[in-house]
């Protein structure tokens, strides 16, 4: 497997995700949130990191609001220029966000830094073994690897559209598998 394989797969996955019709997008976020709350095992008062939706990603904000209502804490990832490991800052509705590296919205620098025990990850595509095709910078893979060393019960949960499930995703030893997949059509737990 080489970087060209991943680049071509990313381009194809972006087209596939962008082609999801408004009809198929309608209600998908709410349905995915319901599946997540029903099936993904969470400890009481979990700290859950999620992403702020960009472009054609599944909007996870309905899930974030539901998790907050259930007593959990939410964090958003922060990309730092010098490190490949993401940092996480607490977020709640109404908090200001700033546009950080790569155009990603992040909590302000004065927000409390926290350590999540659940990381909700975006993806372009995912295969039946739980390997995701990300955006190519390796932040989530590197961060999951580091967190799994210090937080053995860490859950990595992919959140996206069912149309993003594919039979093949190029991956290598640098890629970290997810523990769960949540879409508008249901959940799947991956064996590791």
C-alpha contacts under 8 A as a table, 3 or more apart, distances in Angstrom:
res1	aa1	res2	aa2	distance
1	X	5	X	6.40
1	X	170	X	6.77
1	X	171	X	7.45
1	X	172	X	7.43
2	X	5	X	5.46
2	X	6	X	6.86
3	X	6	X	5.08
3	X	7	X	6.03
4	X	7	X	4.94
4	X	8	X	6.06
5	X	8	X	5.34
5	X	9	X	6.12
5	X	170	X	6.79
6	X	9	X	4.96
6	X	10	X	5.98
6	X	133	X	7.83
6	X	170	X	6.03
6	X	171	X	7.95
7	X	10	X	5.10
7	X	11	X	6.27
8	X	11	X	5.18
8	X	12	X	6.25
9	X	12	X	5.14
9	X	13	X	6.01
9	X	133	X	7.99
9	X	169	X	7.32
9	X	170	X	7.59
10	X	13	X	5.00
10	X	14	X	6.05
10	X	124	X	6.74
10	X	125	X	7.97
10	X	133	X	6.99
10	X	134	X	7.70
10	X	135	X	7.28
11	X	14	X	5.24
11	X	15	X	6.42
12	X	15	X	5.24
12	X	16	X	6.26
13	X	16	X	4.98
13	X	17	X	6.07
13	X	124	X	5.49
13	X	125	X	6.00
13	X	164	X	7.24
14	X	17	X	5.21
14	X	18	X	6.02
14	X	124	X	6.28
15	X	18	X	5.17
15	X	19	X	6.09
16	X	19	X	5.17
16	X	20	X	6.85
16	X	163	X	7.54
16	X	164	X	7.29
17	X	20	X	5.57
17	X	56	X	6.65
17	X	57	X	7.73
17	X	124	X	7.16
17	X	161	X	7.90
17	X	163	X	7.05
17	X	164	X	6.43
18	X	56	X	5.74
20	X	24	X	6.30
20	X	25	X	6.77
20	X	163	X	7.42
21	X	24	X	5.19
21	X	25	X	6.24
22	X	25	X	4.91
22	X	26	X	5.97
23	X	26	X	5.24
24	X	27	X	7.81
24	X	28	X	6.97
25	X	28	X	5.23
25	X	29	X	7.67
26	X	29	X	7.83
27	X	30	X	5.38
27	X	31	X	6.18
28	X	31	X	5.10
28	X	32	X	6.01
28	X	58	X	7.60
28	X	161	X	7.51
28	X	183	X	7.71
28	X	184	X	4.93
29	X	32	X	5.16
29	X	33	X	6.11
29	X	58	X	6.29
29	X	59	X	5.69
29	X	60	X	6.23
29	X	61	X	7.91
29	X	62	X	6.47
29	X	63	X	7.46
29	X	184	X	6.72
30	X	33	X	5.07
30	X	34	X	6.30
30	X	62	X	6.04
30	X	63	X	7.19
30	X	184	X	7.72
31	X	34	X	5.16
31	X	35	X	6.37
31	X	183	X	7.77
31	X	184	X	4.91
31	X	185	X	7.39
32	X	35	X	5.11
32	X	36	X	6.11
32	X	63	X	7.73
32	X	159	X	7.75
32	X	182	X	6.16
32	X	183	X	5.00
32	X	184	X	4.17
32	X	185	X	7.10
32	X	186	X	6.97
33	X	36	X	5.07
33	X	37	X	6.20
33	X	60	X	7.57
33	X	62	X	6.54
33	X	63	X	4.60
33	X	66	X	7.59
33	X	184	X	7.93
34	X	37	X	5.25
34	X	38	X	6.13
34	X	63	X	7.80
35	X	38	X	5.08
35	X	39	X	6.03
35	X	40	X	7.93
35	X	182	X	6.88
35	X	183	X	7.64
35	X	184	X	7.40
35	X	185	X	7.96
35	X	186	X	5.67
35	X	187	X	6.46
36	X	39	X	5.51
36	X	40	X	5.37
36	X	63	X	7.90
36	X	182	X	6.20
36	X	187	X	7.17
37	X	40	X	6.18
37	X	67	X	7.85
39	X	187	X	6.99
40	X	180	X	7.61
42	X	46	X	6.53
43	X	46	X	5.46
44	X	71	X	7.48
44	X	72	X	7.08
45	X	71	X	5.59
45	X	72	X	4.41
45	X	73	X	6.50
46	X	72	X	5.06
46	X	73	X	6.10
46	X	116	X	7.52
46	X	117	X	6.54
46	X	118	X	7.34
47	X	72	X	6.15
47	X	73	X	4.69
47	X	74	X	5.80
47	X	75	X	6.96
47	X	114	X	7.80
47	X	115	X	7.13
47	X	116	X	4.71
47	X	117	X	5.74
47	X	118	X	6.52
48	X	72	X	7.23
48	X	73	X	6.08
48	X	74	X	4.99
48	X	75	X	6.00
48	X	116	X	5.36
48	X	117	X	6.31
48	X	118	X	4.74
48	X	119	X	5.87
48	X	120	X	7.26
49	X	74	X	5.74
49	X	75	X	4.47
49	X	76	X	5.30
49	X	77	X	6.78
49	X	88	X	7.08
49	X	116	X	5.87
49	X	118	X	6.18
49	X	119	X	4.75
49	X	120	X	5.86
50	X	60	X	7.62
50	X	64	X	7.72
50	X	74	X	7.21
50	X	75	X	6.44
50	X	76	X	5.47
50	X	77	X	7.21
50	X	119	X	6.18
50	X	120	X	4.70
50	X	121	X	6.56
51	X	60	X	7.39
51	X	76	X	5.86
51	X	77	X	6.78
51	X	120	X	6.96
51	X	121	X	6.79
51	X	122	X	6.94
52	X	59	X	7.82
52	X	60	X	7.32
52	X	61	X	7.65
52	X	76	X	7.23
52	X	104	X	7.27
52	X	105	X	6.23
52	X	106	X	7.72
53	X	56	X	7.85
53	X	57	X	5.68
53	X	58	X	6.70
53	X	59	X	5.40
53	X	60	X	6.70
53	X	61	X	7.96
54	X	57	X	5.72
54	X	104	X	7.45
57	X	122	X	7.29
57	X	160	X	6.88
58	X	159	X	7.22
58	X	160	X	5.27
58	X	161	X	6.47
59	X	62	X	7.33
60	X	63	X	5.32
60	X	64	X	6.35
60	X	159	X	7.74
61	X	64	X	4.89
61	X	65	X	6.20
62	X	65	X	5.29
62	X	66	X	6.27
63	X	66	X	5.05
63	X	67	X	6.07
64	X	67	X	5.12
64	X	68	X	6.20
64	X	74	X	6.96
65	X	68	X	5.15
65	X	69	X	6.22
65	X	93	X	7.79
66	X	69	X	5.00
66	X	70	X	6.32
67	X	70	X	5.04
67	X	71	X	6.62
67	X	72	X	5.47
67	X	73	X	7.43
67	X	74	X	7.81
68	X	71	X	5.27
68	X	72	X	5.03
68	X	73	X	6.04
68	X	74	X	7.02
68	X	92	X	7.93
69	X	72	X	7.36
73	X	90	X	7.41
73	X	91	X	7.92
74	X	90	X	5.80
74	X	91	X	5.53
74	X	92	X	6.68
75	X	88	X	5.71
75	X	89	X	5.05
75	X	90	X	4.14
75	X	91	X	5.14
75	X	114	X	7.24
75	X	116	X	7.38
76	X	88	X	5.49
76	X	89	X	5.58
76	X	90	X	6.51
76	X	91	X	6.47
76	X	106	X	6.34
76	X	107	X	6.75
77	X	86	X	5.96
77	X	87	X	5.63
77	X	88	X	4.51
77	X	89	X	6.53
77	X	106	X	6.66
78	X	86	X	5.66
78	X	87	X	5.06
78	X	88	X	5.76
78	X	89	X	7.12
78	X	100	X	7.62
78	X	106	X	5.86
78	X	107	X	7.58
79	X	83	X	7.79
79	X	84	X	7.79
79	X	85	X	7.74
79	X	86	X	5.42
79	X	87	X	6.72
79	X	100	X	7.24
79	X	101	X	6.32
80	X	83	X	5.68
80	X	84	X	7.49
80	X	85	X	7.99
80	X	86	X	7.02
80	X	87	X	7.61
80	X	101	X	7.65
81	X	101	X	7.73
83	X	86	X	7.42
84	X	138	X	7.46
84	X	139	X	5.46
84	X	142	X	6.57
84	X	143	X	7.28
85	X	139	X	6.05
85	X	140	X	7.66
85	X	142	X	6.06
85	X	143	X	4.74
85	X	146	X	7.62
86	X	139	X	6.39
86	X	140	X	7.27
86	X	143	X	5.89
87	X	113	X	7.29
87	X	114	X	7.97
88	X	113	X	5.59
88	X	114	X	5.64
88	X	115	X	6.53
88	X	116	X	7.46
89	X	107	X	6.18
89	X	111	X	5.73
89	X	112	X	5.43
89	X	113	X	4.29
89	X	114	X	5.72
90	X	107	X	7.22
90	X	111	X	5.96
90	X	112	X	5.48
90	X	113	X	6.23
90	X	114	X	6.46
91	X	95	X	6.42
91	X	107	X	6.44
91	X	111	X	7.47
92	X	95	X	5.82
95	X	107	X	7.36
96	X	107	X	6.62
96	X	108	X	6.74
97	X	105	X	5.83
97	X	106	X	5.22
97	X	107	X	4.71
97	X	108	X	5.77
98	X	105	X	5.43
98	X	106	X	5.42
98	X	107	X	6.37
98	X	108	X	6.15
99	X	103	X	5.48
99	X	104	X	5.54
99	X	105	X	4.48
99	X	106	X	6.24
100	X	103	X	5.58
100	X	104	X	5.31
100	X	105	X	5.85
100	X	106	X	6.16
101	X	104	X	6.17
107	X	111	X	6.26
108	X	111	X	5.66
116	X	119	X	6.56
116	X	154	X	7.93
117	X	151	X	6.94
117	X	153	X	7.18
117	X	154	X	4.86
117	X	155	X	6.48
118	X	154	X	5.67
118	X	155	X	4.70
118	X	156	X	5.99
118	X	157	X	7.33
119	X	154	X	7.67
119	X	155	X	6.23
119	X	156	X	4.91
119	X	157	X	6.12
120	X	156	X	5.99
120	X	157	X	4.71
120	X	158	X	5.72
120	X	159	X	6.48
121	X	140	X	7.42
121	X	156	X	6.95
121	X	157	X	6.01
121	X	158	X	4.88
121	X	159	X	6.26
122	X	134	X	7.34
122	X	158	X	5.99
122	X	159	X	5.87
122	X	160	X	6.68
123	X	126	X	7.07
123	X	132	X	5.99
123	X	133	X	5.79
123	X	134	X	4.93
123	X	135	X	7.40
123	X	158	X	6.98
123	X	159	X	7.55
123	X	160	X	6.99
124	X	132	X	7.24
124	X	133	X	5.46
124	X	134	X	5.69
124	X	135	X	7.24
124	X	164	X	6.56
125	X	132	X	5.70
125	X	133	X	5.09
125	X	134	X	7.46
125	X	164	X	4.77
125	X	165	X	5.79
125	X	166	X	6.50
125	X	169	X	7.08
126	X	130	X	6.18
126	X	131	X	5.64
126	X	132	X	4.27
126	X	133	X	6.10
126	X	164	X	6.40
126	X	165	X	5.07
126	X	166	X	6.00
126	X	168	X	7.88
126	X	169	X	6.50
127	X	130	X	5.54
127	X	131	X	5.62
127	X	132	X	6.58
127	X	165	X	6.00
127	X	166	X	5.25
127	X	167	X	5.33
127	X	168	X	5.58
127	X	169	X	5.65
128	X	131	X	7.56
128	X	165	X	7.63
128	X	166	X	7.40
128	X	167	X	6.38
128	X	168	X	7.99
129	X	177	X	7.50
129	X	190	X	6.43
129	X	191	X	7.80
130	X	177	X	5.14
130	X	178	X	5.09
130	X	179	X	6.92
130	X	180	X	7.41
130	X	181	X	7.44
130	X	190	X	5.93
131	X	169	X	7.01
131	X	171	X	7.05
131	X	175	X	7.20
131	X	176	X	6.74
131	X	177	X	4.56
131	X	178	X	6.28
132	X	158	X	7.97
132	X	169	X	6.98
132	X	177	X	6.91
132	X	178	X	7.40
133	X	136	X	7.86
133	X	169	X	6.40
133	X	170	X	7.50
133	X	171	X	7.76
134	X	137	X	7.82
134	X	138	X	7.57
135	X	138	X	7.64
138	X	141	X	5.28
138	X	142	X	5.97
138	X	175	X	7.94
139	X	142	X	5.34
139	X	143	X	5.97
140	X	143	X	5.01
140	X	144	X	5.90
141	X	144	X	5.23
141	X	145	X	6.21
141	X	174	X	6.96
141	X	175	X	5.51
141	X	176	X	5.14
142	X	145	X	5.19
142	X	146	X	6.36
142	X	174	X	7.67
142	X	176	X	7.85
143	X	146	X	5.14
143	X	147	X	6.02
144	X	147	X	5.05
144	X	148	X	5.92
144	X	156	X	7.50
144	X	176	X	6.76
145	X	148	X	5.31
145	X	149	X	6.62
145	X	176	X	6.74
146	X	149	X	5.37
146	X	150	X	6.86
147	X	150	X	5.27
147	X	151	X	5.55
147	X	152	X	7.86
147	X	154	X	7.18
148	X	151	X	5.05
148	X	152	X	5.25
148	X	153	X	7.51
148	X	154	X	6.12
149	X	152	X	6.34
151	X	154	X	5.39
155	X	178	X	7.69
155	X	179	X	5.98
155	X	180	X	7.60
156	X	177	X	7.99
156	X	178	X	4.98
156	X	179	X	5.23
156	X	180	X	6.50
157	X	178	X	5.87
157	X	179	X	5.92
157	X	180	X	4.64
157	X	181	X	5.64
157	X	182	X	7.09
158	X	178	X	6.50
158	X	180	X	6.16
158	X	181	X	4.69
158	X	182	X	6.08
159	X	181	X	6.13
159	X	182	X	4.98
159	X	183	X	6.00
160	X	164	X	6.94
160	X	181	X	7.93
160	X	182	X	6.57
160	X	183	X	5.23
160	X	184	X	7.72
161	X	164	X	5.54
161	X	165	X	7.71
161	X	183	X	5.06
161	X	184	X	6.23
162	X	165	X	5.60
162	X	183	X	5.39
162	X	184	X	6.58
162	X	185	X	6.47
163	X	166	X	7.86
166	X	169	X	7.15
171	X	174	X	7.71
171	X	175	X	6.01
172	X	175	X	5.65
173	X	176	X	7.90
177	X	192	X	7.87
178	X	181	X	7.28
178	X	190	X	7.01
179	X	189	X	5.89
179	X	190	X	5.14
179	X	191	X	7.10
179	X	192	X	7.42
180	X	187	X	7.01
180	X	188	X	5.62
180	X	189	X	4.47
180	X	190	X	5.82
181	X	187	X	5.48
181	X	188	X	5.15
181	X	189	X	6.50
181	X	190	X	7.85
182	X	185	X	7.86
182	X	186	X	5.95
182	X	187	X	4.52
182	X	188	X	6.72
183	X	186	X	5.44
183	X	187	X	6.38
